[in-house]
């Protein structure tokens, strides 16, 4: 920094440098995410807006966890969220991804605080499976009207943008939001992502099988990657009001080729 730089200019320069470093930190790859040893994933890309968006933390029940926080205006973690009616504090899996026509087992546990608010009419996602490239998620877990749901996209229809959604193939009720507050909810997914009739998706909620679907479940020949954290979209549905701050904790995030492998 030049010795001739005035105090005001120096402060502005430091502020810009600090903001640049924060953005870099919020978007870096977190190889040890997944609470906390990778869990069978190679790593995760952070899609965060601020230093408070993510941190290793202790959950309200005392368990070691990953804490995500989403505040109004948190759309700076990716290049297009602020102009696309959505906000997020998420981790996105990095390569190598889940290959098509290969069986995988996935697991994550999510804890919602007792004061977690109702977010309808917003779409609030807590866990997503995307395919690489533009298009809709193959499957996502979302809160809607007080229920935690699995939504599977229609694999026979291509969708250019997730913000112009086509009707899903199905929505399956998994558990009520009230049952998730103040406790851990474990989700296990057994999937074979496929363009053929050999595909399947099975979902277990707290050890109970809630979904068993067979057949094609993706819309293109591209691998699948997992995302977790907090994502909400269609903020305009909130009628100009400020959306509430959301906090969610995760642990036991993992992927394996067998169910027994999840315990390793």
C-alpha contacts under 8 A as a table, 3 or more apart, distances in Angstrom:
res1	aa1	res2	aa2	distance
1	X	5	X	7.25
2	X	5	X	5.43
5	X	9	X	6.19
5	X	10	X	6.23
6	X	9	X	5.26
6	X	10	X	6.06
7	X	10	X	5.01
7	X	11	X	6.21
8	X	11	X	5.24
8	X	12	X	6.37
9	X	12	X	5.11
9	X	13	X	6.12
10	X	13	X	5.05
10	X	14	X	6.18
11	X	14	X	5.17
11	X	15	X	6.16
12	X	15	X	5.10
12	X	16	X	6.30
13	X	16	X	5.22
13	X	17	X	6.25
14	X	17	X	5.04
14	X	18	X	6.00
15	X	18	X	5.06
15	X	19	X	6.14
16	X	19	X	5.16
16	X	20	X	6.15
17	X	20	X	5.09
17	X	21	X	6.21
18	X	21	X	5.17
18	X	22	X	6.19
19	X	22	X	5.06
19	X	23	X	6.25
20	X	23	X	5.24
20	X	24	X	6.26
21	X	24	X	5.07
21	X	25	X	6.15
22	X	25	X	5.08
22	X	26	X	6.10
22	X	50	X	7.08
22	X	51	X	7.25
23	X	26	X	5.09
23	X	27	X	6.30
23	X	49	X	7.17
23	X	50	X	7.63
23	X	77	X	7.47
24	X	27	X	5.34
24	X	28	X	6.11
25	X	28	X	5.40
26	X	46	X	5.87
26	X	47	X	6.46
26	X	48	X	5.05
26	X	49	X	6.30
26	X	50	X	6.61
26	X	51	X	7.17
26	X	77	X	6.77
27	X	45	X	6.45
27	X	46	X	4.75
27	X	47	X	5.49
27	X	48	X	6.45
27	X	77	X	6.53
27	X	78	X	7.94
28	X	45	X	5.96
28	X	46	X	5.68
29	X	43	X	6.72
29	X	44	X	5.47
29	X	45	X	4.25
29	X	46	X	5.94
29	X	94	X	7.99
30	X	33	X	5.47
30	X	43	X	5.82
30	X	44	X	5.06
30	X	45	X	5.91
30	X	46	X	6.51
31	X	38	X	6.54
31	X	42	X	6.52
31	X	43	X	3.94
31	X	44	X	5.88
32	X	35	X	7.46
32	X	36	X	5.39
32	X	37	X	5.18
32	X	38	X	5.05
32	X	43	X	6.45
32	X	44	X	7.87
33	X	36	X	5.10
33	X	37	X	6.74
33	X	38	X	5.90
33	X	43	X	6.77
33	X	44	X	6.43
34	X	37	X	6.33
34	X	38	X	5.08
34	X	39	X	5.83
34	X	41	X	7.68
34	X	43	X	8.00
34	X	44	X	7.95
34	X	251	X	7.14
34	X	252	X	7.01
34	X	253	X	4.87
34	X	254	X	6.61
35	X	38	X	7.09
35	X	39	X	7.46
35	X	65	X	6.26
35	X	66	X	6.20
35	X	250	X	7.22
35	X	251	X	5.09
35	X	252	X	5.83
35	X	253	X	5.99
36	X	39	X	7.38
36	X	251	X	7.96
38	X	41	X	5.23
38	X	42	X	6.40
38	X	43	X	6.33
38	X	254	X	7.23
39	X	252	X	7.52
39	X	253	X	6.03
39	X	254	X	4.05
39	X	255	X	6.06
39	X	262	X	7.79
40	X	254	X	5.63
40	X	255	X	4.91
40	X	256	X	5.94
41	X	44	X	7.84
41	X	93	X	7.17
41	X	94	X	7.94
41	X	254	X	6.81
41	X	255	X	6.34
42	X	93	X	7.59
42	X	94	X	6.52
42	X	95	X	6.73
42	X	96	X	6.82
43	X	93	X	5.96
43	X	94	X	5.46
43	X	95	X	7.68
44	X	91	X	5.58
44	X	92	X	5.12
44	X	93	X	4.31
44	X	94	X	5.21
45	X	91	X	5.49
45	X	92	X	5.00
45	X	93	X	6.21
45	X	94	X	6.30
46	X	77	X	7.80
46	X	90	X	6.32
46	X	91	X	4.76
46	X	92	X	6.55
47	X	77	X	4.63
47	X	78	X	6.16
47	X	88	X	7.15
47	X	89	X	5.88
47	X	90	X	5.15
47	X	91	X	5.82
47	X	92	X	7.22
48	X	53	X	5.93
48	X	54	X	7.46
48	X	74	X	7.64
48	X	75	X	7.92
48	X	76	X	7.00
48	X	77	X	4.27
48	X	78	X	7.66
48	X	88	X	6.83
48	X	89	X	4.81
48	X	90	X	6.39
49	X	53	X	6.49
49	X	74	X	5.45
49	X	75	X	6.36
49	X	76	X	4.90
49	X	77	X	4.53
49	X	88	X	7.97
49	X	89	X	7.03
50	X	53	X	5.35
50	X	74	X	7.70
51	X	54	X	6.78
52	X	55	X	7.11
52	X	68	X	7.95
52	X	69	X	6.66
53	X	67	X	7.90
53	X	68	X	5.45
53	X	69	X	4.74
53	X	70	X	6.25
53	X	89	X	5.92
54	X	66	X	7.15
54	X	67	X	5.55
54	X	68	X	4.66
54	X	69	X	6.43
54	X	89	X	7.35
55	X	66	X	5.94
55	X	67	X	5.36
55	X	68	X	6.92
56	X	64	X	7.54
56	X	65	X	5.94
56	X	66	X	4.53
56	X	67	X	5.99
57	X	64	X	6.13
57	X	65	X	5.38
57	X	66	X	5.65
57	X	67	X	5.84
58	X	61	X	7.81
58	X	62	X	5.55
58	X	63	X	5.55
58	X	64	X	4.79
58	X	65	X	5.66
58	X	66	X	7.80
59	X	62	X	5.26
59	X	63	X	5.27
59	X	64	X	6.31
59	X	65	X	5.95
59	X	67	X	7.68
59	X	111	X	7.75
59	X	249	X	6.50
60	X	63	X	7.43
60	X	113	X	7.39
60	X	182	X	7.75
61	X	183	X	7.69
64	X	251	X	7.40
65	X	249	X	6.08
65	X	250	X	5.54
65	X	251	X	5.02
66	X	249	X	5.42
66	X	250	X	5.09
66	X	251	X	6.30
67	X	247	X	7.12
67	X	248	X	5.99
67	X	249	X	4.55
67	X	250	X	6.60
68	X	89	X	6.40
68	X	90	X	7.64
68	X	229	X	5.97
68	X	230	X	6.86
68	X	247	X	5.68
68	X	248	X	5.42
68	X	249	X	6.24
69	X	89	X	6.66
69	X	230	X	7.49
69	X	245	X	7.22
69	X	246	X	5.68
69	X	247	X	4.49
69	X	248	X	6.68
70	X	74	X	6.37
70	X	87	X	7.68
70	X	88	X	6.51
70	X	89	X	5.83
70	X	230	X	6.76
70	X	245	X	5.62
70	X	246	X	5.15
70	X	247	X	6.50
71	X	74	X	5.68
71	X	243	X	7.79
71	X	244	X	6.89
71	X	245	X	4.48
71	X	246	X	6.59
72	X	87	X	7.80
72	X	242	X	6.42
72	X	243	X	5.74
72	X	244	X	6.72
72	X	245	X	6.43
73	X	76	X	7.99
73	X	82	X	7.82
73	X	87	X	6.89
74	X	77	X	7.44
74	X	87	X	5.36
74	X	88	X	6.31
74	X	89	X	7.49
75	X	78	X	6.96
75	X	81	X	5.11
75	X	82	X	4.93
75	X	86	X	6.65
75	X	87	X	4.46
75	X	88	X	6.10
76	X	79	X	6.79
76	X	81	X	6.75
76	X	82	X	6.49
77	X	81	X	7.75
77	X	88	X	7.37
77	X	89	X	7.51
78	X	81	X	6.05
79	X	82	X	7.67
80	X	83	X	5.73
80	X	84	X	6.18
81	X	84	X	4.93
81	X	85	X	6.61
81	X	86	X	5.42
81	X	87	X	6.17
82	X	85	X	6.48
82	X	86	X	6.62
82	X	87	X	7.25
83	X	86	X	7.91
84	X	163	X	7.52
85	X	233	X	5.95
85	X	234	X	5.22
85	X	235	X	5.37
85	X	236	X	6.56
86	X	231	X	7.60
86	X	232	X	5.74
86	X	233	X	4.11
86	X	234	X	5.99
86	X	235	X	6.03
87	X	231	X	5.98
87	X	232	X	5.54
87	X	233	X	6.42
88	X	229	X	7.84
88	X	230	X	5.70
88	X	231	X	4.25
88	X	232	X	6.29
89	X	229	X	5.82
89	X	230	X	5.27
89	X	231	X	6.32
90	X	227	X	6.66
90	X	228	X	5.53
90	X	229	X	4.28
90	X	230	X	5.77
90	X	231	X	6.83
91	X	227	X	5.53
91	X	228	X	5.52
91	X	229	X	6.28
92	X	225	X	7.34
92	X	226	X	6.18
92	X	227	X	4.48
92	X	228	X	6.90
93	X	97	X	7.30
93	X	225	X	5.63
93	X	226	X	5.41
93	X	227	X	6.11
94	X	97	X	6.71
94	X	225	X	7.46
97	X	223	X	5.95
97	X	224	X	5.84
97	X	225	X	5.35
98	X	102	X	7.69
98	X	104	X	7.66
98	X	223	X	5.57
98	X	224	X	5.02
98	X	225	X	6.13
99	X	102	X	5.98
99	X	193	X	7.56
99	X	222	X	7.83
99	X	223	X	4.94
99	X	224	X	6.60
100	X	192	X	6.93
100	X	193	X	5.06
100	X	194	X	5.34
100	X	195	X	7.97
100	X	221	X	7.66
100	X	222	X	7.33
100	X	223	X	5.90
100	X	224	X	7.47
101	X	192	X	5.69
101	X	193	X	5.74
101	X	194	X	5.17
101	X	198	X	7.75
101	X	199	X	7.10
102	X	192	X	5.46
102	X	193	X	6.97
103	X	190	X	7.28
103	X	191	X	5.76
103	X	192	X	4.53
103	X	193	X	7.61
103	X	257	X	6.29
103	X	258	X	7.95
104	X	190	X	5.82
104	X	191	X	5.49
104	X	192	X	6.40
104	X	255	X	6.92
104	X	256	X	5.87
104	X	257	X	4.69
104	X	258	X	6.61
105	X	188	X	7.11
105	X	189	X	5.69
105	X	190	X	4.52
105	X	191	X	6.50
105	X	255	X	5.57
105	X	256	X	5.20
105	X	257	X	5.84
105	X	258	X	5.95
105	X	259	X	5.84
105	X	262	X	7.26
106	X	188	X	5.59
106	X	189	X	5.00
106	X	190	X	6.42
106	X	253	X	7.60
106	X	254	X	5.63
106	X	255	X	4.39
106	X	256	X	6.55
106	X	262	X	7.46
107	X	186	X	7.29
107	X	187	X	5.64
107	X	188	X	4.41
107	X	189	X	6.31
107	X	252	X	6.74
107	X	253	X	5.45
107	X	254	X	5.21
107	X	255	X	6.48
107	X	262	X	7.35
108	X	186	X	5.95
108	X	187	X	5.43
108	X	188	X	6.69
108	X	250	X	6.95
108	X	251	X	6.32
108	X	252	X	5.35
108	X	253	X	4.27
108	X	254	X	6.57
109	X	184	X	6.17
109	X	185	X	5.36
109	X	186	X	4.17
109	X	187	X	5.97
109	X	250	X	5.54
109	X	251	X	5.36
109	X	252	X	5.98
109	X	253	X	6.87
110	X	184	X	5.57
110	X	185	X	5.37
110	X	186	X	6.58
110	X	248	X	6.82
110	X	249	X	5.58
110	X	250	X	4.61
110	X	251	X	6.76
111	X	180	X	6.71
111	X	181	X	6.84
111	X	182	X	6.75
111	X	183	X	5.57
111	X	184	X	4.56
111	X	185	X	6.35
111	X	248	X	5.88
111	X	249	X	4.98
111	X	250	X	6.36
112	X	116	X	6.13
112	X	180	X	6.02
112	X	181	X	4.73
112	X	182	X	5.93
112	X	183	X	6.84
112	X	184	X	7.51
112	X	247	X	7.04
112	X	248	X	5.18
112	X	249	X	6.63
113	X	116	X	5.33
113	X	181	X	5.39
113	X	182	X	5.11
113	X	183	X	7.77
113	X	247	X	7.15
113	X	248	X	7.00
114	X	181	X	4.89
114	X	182	X	4.84
115	X	181	X	7.63
116	X	181	X	6.98
116	X	246	X	6.57
116	X	247	X	7.11
117	X	244	X	7.28
117	X	246	X	7.45
118	X	145	X	7.58
118	X	146	X	6.66
119	X	122	X	5.66
119	X	123	X	7.57
119	X	124	X	7.01
119	X	143	X	7.66
119	X	144	X	7.43
119	X	145	X	7.84
119	X	243	X	7.94
119	X	244	X	7.65
120	X	123	X	6.92
120	X	143	X	7.92
120	X	144	X	5.84
120	X	145	X	5.67
120	X	146	X	7.85
121	X	144	X	7.41
121	X	145	X	7.64
121	X	237	X	6.26
121	X	238	X	6.75
122	X	144	X	7.78
122	X	232	X	6.46
122	X	233	X	6.14
122	X	234	X	5.96
122	X	235	X	6.22
122	X	237	X	6.51
122	X	238	X	6.97
123	X	142	X	6.82
123	X	143	X	6.84
123	X	144	X	6.68
123	X	232	X	5.29
123	X	233	X	5.40
123	X	234	X	6.79
124	X	142	X	5.44
124	X	143	X	5.43
124	X	144	X	7.30
124	X	230	X	7.05
124	X	231	X	5.69
124	X	232	X	4.32
124	X	233	X	6.86
125	X	128	X	7.15
125	X	140	X	6.86
125	X	141	X	5.66
125	X	142	X	4.16
125	X	143	X	6.41
125	X	230	X	6.00
125	X	231	X	5.10
125	X	232	X	6.09
126	X	140	X	7.68
126	X	141	X	5.57
126	X	142	X	5.74
126	X	143	X	7.63
126	X	228	X	6.12
126	X	229	X	5.89
126	X	230	X	5.44
126	X	231	X	6.83
127	X	140	X	5.91
127	X	141	X	5.30
127	X	142	X	7.51
127	X	226	X	7.45
127	X	227	X	5.67
127	X	228	X	4.49
127	X	229	X	6.65
127	X	230	X	7.74
128	X	137	X	6.76
128	X	138	X	7.98
128	X	139	X	6.00
128	X	140	X	4.20
128	X	141	X	6.20
128	X	226	X	5.82
128	X	227	X	5.07
128	X	228	X	6.47
129	X	137	X	5.72
129	X	138	X	5.69
129	X	139	X	5.15
129	X	140	X	5.99
129	X	224	X	6.45
129	X	225	X	5.68
129	X	226	X	4.69
129	X	227	X	6.35
130	X	136	X	7.00
130	X	137	X	4.25
130	X	138	X	5.45
130	X	139	X	7.06
130	X	224	X	5.47
130	X	225	X	5.37
130	X	226	X	6.42
130	X	227	X	7.72
131	X	135	X	7.55
131	X	136	X	7.78
131	X	137	X	6.50
131	X	138	X	6.69
131	X	218	X	7.89
131	X	222	X	5.88
131	X	223	X	5.58
131	X	224	X	4.32
131	X	225	X	6.14
132	X	222	X	5.74
132	X	223	X	5.94
132	X	224	X	6.30
132	X	225	X	7.18
133	X	222	X	7.63
134	X	160	X	6.21
134	X	161	X	6.70
135	X	158	X	7.06
135	X	159	X	5.19
135	X	160	X	4.88
135	X	161	X	5.22
135	X	162	X	6.11
136	X	153	X	7.28
136	X	158	X	7.99
136	X	159	X	5.94
136	X	160	X	7.28
136	X	161	X	6.32
136	X	162	X	4.81
136	X	165	X	7.42
137	X	140	X	6.61
137	X	153	X	6.80
137	X	162	X	7.47
138	X	152	X	5.98
138	X	153	X	5.37
138	X	155	X	7.60
138	X	217	X	6.85
138	X	218	X	5.79
138	X	219	X	7.83
139	X	150	X	7.05
139	X	151	X	5.62
139	X	152	X	4.53
139	X	153	X	6.18
140	X	150	X	5.84
140	X	151	X	5.38
140	X	152	X	6.76
141	X	148	X	6.82
141	X	149	X	5.54
141	X	150	X	4.72
141	X	151	X	6.36
142	X	148	X	5.59
142	X	149	X	5.33
142	X	150	X	6.63
142	X	151	X	7.54
143	X	146	X	6.50
143	X	147	X	5.53
143	X	148	X	4.56
143	X	149	X	6.27
143	X	177	X	7.21
144	X	147	X	5.37
144	X	148	X	6.53
144	X	149	X	7.28
146	X	176	X	6.04
146	X	177	X	5.09
146	X	178	X	7.23
147	X	173	X	6.81
147	X	174	X	7.44
147	X	175	X	6.06
147	X	176	X	4.33
147	X	177	X	5.06
148	X	173	X	6.38
148	X	174	X	5.69
148	X	175	X	5.34
148	X	176	X	5.73
148	X	177	X	5.93
149	X	171	X	6.41
149	X	172	X	5.52
149	X	173	X	4.66
149	X	174	X	5.33
149	X	175	X	7.27
150	X	171	X	5.59
150	X	172	X	5.13
150	X	173	X	6.58
150	X	174	X	6.85
151	X	168	X	6.80
151	X	169	X	7.70
151	X	170	X	5.89
151	X	171	X	4.46
151	X	172	X	6.49
152	X	168	X	5.94
152	X	169	X	5.65
152	X	170	X	5.56
152	X	171	X	6.55
152	X	217	X	7.68
153	X	166	X	7.99
153	X	167	X	7.50
153	X	168	X	4.42
153	X	169	X	5.20
153	X	170	X	7.16
153	X	217	X	7.66
153	X	218	X	7.89
154	X	157	X	5.88
154	X	166	X	7.77
154	X	167	X	7.18
154	X	168	X	5.12
154	X	169	X	4.35
154	X	170	X	7.86
154	X	217	X	7.52
154	X	218	X	7.88
154	X	219	X	7.61
155	X	158	X	7.36
155	X	169	X	7.59
155	X	195	X	7.96
155	X	216	X	6.57
155	X	217	X	5.31
155	X	218	X	4.80
155	X	219	X	4.32
156	X	218	X	7.92
156	X	219	X	5.89
157	X	219	X	6.57
158	X	219	X	6.15
158	X	220	X	7.92
159	X	162	X	7.15
159	X	164	X	7.62
159	X	165	X	6.99
159	X	166	X	6.86
160	X	164	X	7.63
161	X	164	X	5.41
161	X	165	X	6.96
162	X	165	X	5.40
163	X	233	X	7.95
163	X	234	X	7.73
168	X	171	X	7.20
172	X	211	X	7.54
174	X	205	X	7.04
174	X	210	X	6.46
175	X	179	X	6.86
175	X	180	X	7.64
175	X	205	X	7.90
176	X	179	X	5.34
176	X	180	X	6.79
177	X	180	X	5.12
177	X	181	X	6.58
178	X	181	X	5.39
179	X	183	X	7.73
180	X	183	X	5.79
180	X	184	X	6.62
180	X	185	X	6.08
181	X	184	X	7.99
185	X	205	X	7.10
185	X	206	X	6.13
186	X	204	X	7.97
186	X	205	X	5.79
186	X	206	X	4.91
186	X	207	X	7.59
187	X	203	X	7.01
187	X	204	X	5.80
187	X	205	X	4.97
187	X	206	X	6.48
188	X	203	X	5.71
188	X	204	X	5.02
188	X	205	X	6.65
188	X	207	X	7.90
189	X	201	X	6.98
189	X	202	X	5.66
189	X	203	X	4.61
189	X	204	X	6.45
190	X	200	X	7.88
190	X	201	X	5.85
190	X	202	X	5.03
190	X	203	X	6.46
191	X	199	X	7.41
191	X	200	X	5.50
191	X	201	X	4.47
191	X	202	X	6.27
192	X	198	X	7.69
192	X	199	X	5.00
192	X	200	X	5.26
192	X	201	X	6.62
193	X	199	X	5.51
193	X	200	X	6.83
193	X	201	X	7.83
193	X	216	X	7.57
193	X	217	X	6.08
193	X	218	X	6.43
193	X	224	X	7.62
194	X	197	X	7.47
194	X	198	X	6.71
194	X	199	X	4.75
194	X	200	X	7.83
194	X	215	X	7.80
194	X	216	X	5.52
194	X	217	X	5.91
194	X	218	X	5.99
195	X	199	X	7.12
195	X	216	X	4.89
195	X	217	X	6.47
195	X	218	X	5.77
195	X	219	X	6.77
195	X	220	X	7.07
195	X	221	X	7.36
196	X	199	X	6.09
196	X	215	X	6.46
196	X	216	X	4.92
197	X	214	X	7.02
197	X	215	X	3.99
197	X	216	X	5.04
198	X	214	X	7.13
198	X	215	X	5.68
198	X	216	X	6.94
199	X	214	X	5.76
199	X	215	X	4.69
199	X	216	X	5.20
199	X	217	X	6.34
200	X	212	X	7.41
200	X	213	X	5.48
200	X	214	X	4.17
200	X	215	X	5.72
200	X	216	X	7.33
200	X	217	X	7.16
201	X	211	X	7.30
201	X	212	X	6.02
201	X	213	X	5.23
201	X	214	X	6.50
201	X	217	X	7.95
202	X	209	X	7.38
202	X	210	X	7.61
202	X	211	X	5.10
202	X	212	X	4.50
202	X	213	X	6.29
203	X	209	X	5.89
203	X	210	X	5.69
203	X	211	X	4.89
203	X	212	X	6.82
204	X	207	X	5.50
204	X	208	X	5.08
204	X	209	X	4.14
204	X	210	X	5.52
204	X	211	X	7.03
205	X	208	X	5.15
205	X	209	X	6.31
205	X	210	X	6.49
209	X	212	X	7.66
218	X	221	X	7.94
229	X	248	X	7.25
229	X	250	X	7.70
230	X	246	X	7.82
230	X	248	X	7.28
232	X	235	X	7.47
234	X	237	X	5.75
235	X	238	X	5.63
235	X	243	X	7.51
236	X	239	X	5.88
236	X	240	X	6.59
237	X	240	X	7.90
238	X	241	X	5.63
238	X	242	X	7.55
238	X	243	X	7.07
250	X	253	X	7.31
254	X	262	X	6.36
255	X	262	X	6.33
256	X	259	X	6.90
256	X	261	X	5.26
256	X	262	X	5.52
257	X	261	X	6.56
258	X	261	X	5.06
258	X	262	X	7.03
259	X	262	X	5.52
259	X	263	X	7.67
260	X	263	X	5.71
260	X	264	X	7.32
261	X	264	X	5.32
